[in-house]
């Protein structure tokens, strides 16, 4: 069973995604097993996220690229707008998936089979909250371990 974390009531999902990615990646640097990360979202958001990952911190380096980059198989953080892109089978990333979009994956069972940990980032936007609830139900109906981290209390 996959572990699925919902980070809800996030004010700025791209800034939050940078901090979350840094935290996951820092655990790797602290001696924990390597954590490869796939970030899935809308193309426009991913373009902004790409820039933000380079600039949000002057002291942290988060090596990343888009899934179709020739270095994707060697880069620990990859960005894609497609849950089922054939390019994903060409990279060894299977530790953590961070989902920043609203779309439900077409094949939830295949997604949770590939990623033992999935993080869903859900903003305060009402449409995103409703879409997040639908994803929560789909994961729950498959019997996965679900955790919610309400960011409005942070």
C-alpha positions in Angstrom: 0.0 0.0 0.0 1.2 3.5 -0.8 1.3 6.3 1.7 -0.6 9.3 0.5 -0.2 12.7 2.2 -2.5 15.5 1.5 -1.1 18.9 2.3 -4.3 21.0 2.3 -5.1 24.7 2.6 -1.8 25.7 1.0 -1.6 29.4 0.2 1.0 29.3 -2.5 1.5 25.9 -4.0 4.7 26.6 -5.9 6.5 28.1 -3.0 5.2 25.3 -0.8 6.4 22.7 -3.4 9.9 24.2 -3.3 10.0 24.0 0.5 8.6 20.5 0.5 11.0 19.3 -2.2 13.9 20.8 -0.2 12.8 18.9 2.9 12.5 15.6 1.1 15.8 16.1 -0.7 17.5 17.3 2.6 16.5 14.0 4.2 18.6 12.3 1.5 21.6 14.5 2.3 21.2 13.6 6.0 22.0 10.0 5.3 18.6 8.6 4.5 18.1 6.6 1.3 18.1 8.5 -2.0 14.7 10.0 -2.6 14.0 10.6 -6.3 11.0 13.0 -6.8 8.6 13.3 -9.7 6.6 16.5 -9.7 3.3 16.5 -11.7 1.3 19.6 -12.5 0.0 21.9 -15.2 2.6 23.0 -17.8 2.3 26.7 -16.9 2.8 25.9 -13.2 5.8 23.7 -13.9 7.5 26.4 -15.9 7.1 28.8 -13.0 8.2 26.1 -10.6 11.3 25.4 -12.7 12.4 29.0 -12.3 11.4 29.1 -8.6 13.4 25.9 -7.8 16.5 27.8 -9.0 15.8 31.0 -7.1 13.8 30.4 -4.0 16.8 29.8 -1.8 20.3 31.2 -2.1 21.8 28.4 -0.1 20.0 25.3 -1.4 20.6 23.4 -4.7 17.7 21.3 -5.9 18.9 19.5 -9.1 15.9 19.2 -11.4 14.8 19.1 -15.0 11.8 18.3 -17.2 11.1 14.7 -17.9 11.9 15.0 -21.6 15.4 16.4 -20.9 18.2 14.0 -21.9 19.6 14.3 -18.3 16.2 13.2 -16.7 17.4 9.7 -15.9 20.3 11.1 -13.9 18.5 14.0 -12.2 16.9 13.4 -8.9 13.9 15.7 -9.4 11.9 15.7 -12.6 8.9 17.7 -13.7 6.1 16.4 -15.9 2.6 17.4 -16.8 1.5 13.8 -17.5 1.1 11.0 -14.9 1.4 8.3 -17.6 4.0 9.8 -20.0 6.1 7.1 -21.7 9.2 9.1 -20.7 8.5 8.2 -17.1 9.3 4.6 -17.8 12.8 5.7 -18.9 13.7 7.2 -15.6 14.4 5.4 -12.3 12.3 7.8 -10.3 9.9 5.8 -8.1 10.3 7.1 -4.6 8.0 10.2 -4.2 5.5 11.8 -6.5 4.3 15.4 -5.6 1.1 16.3 -7.4 0.4 20.0 -7.8 -2.4 19.8 -10.3 -6.1 19.3 -10.1 -6.5 16.4 -12.5 -7.2 12.9 -11.3 -4.8 10.3 -12.7 -6.6 8.0 -15.1 -5.1 4.9 -13.6 -4.8 5.5 -9.8 -3.9 1.8 -9.2 -0.9 2.0 -11.6 0.2 5.3 -10.0 0.2 3.9 -6.4 2.0 0.8 -7.6 4.8 2.9 -9.0 5.2 5.4 -6.1 5.2 4.2 -2.5 4.7 7.8 -1.4 2.4 10.4 -3.0 2.0 13.9 -1.8 -1.0 15.9 -3.0 -0.7 19.6 -2.6 -4.2 21.3 -2.3 -4.6 25.0 -2.2 -7.2 27.2 -0.6 -8.8 27.7 -4.0 -12.3 26.2 -3.9 -12.0 24.4 -7.3 -8.7 22.9 -6.2 -10.2 21.9 -2.8 -13.1 20.0 -4.5 -10.7 18.3 -6.9 -8.5 17.3 -3.9 -11.5 15.8 -2.2 -12.2 13.6 -5.2 -8.6 12.4 -5.3 -8.8 11.7 -1.6 -11.9 9.5 -2.1 -10.3 7.6 -5.0 -7.2 6.8 -2.9 -9.3 5.9 0.1 -11.5 3.6 -2.0 -8.4 1.7 -3.0 -7.5 1.2 0.6 -4.4 3.4 0.9 -3.0 4.9 4.0 -4.0 8.6 3.9 -2.7 11.5 6.0 -3.8 15.1 6.0 -1.6 18.0 6.9 -3.7 21.2 7.2 -1.5 24.1 6.4 -4.0 26.7 7.6 -2.8 25.9 11.1 0.8 26.7 10.3 
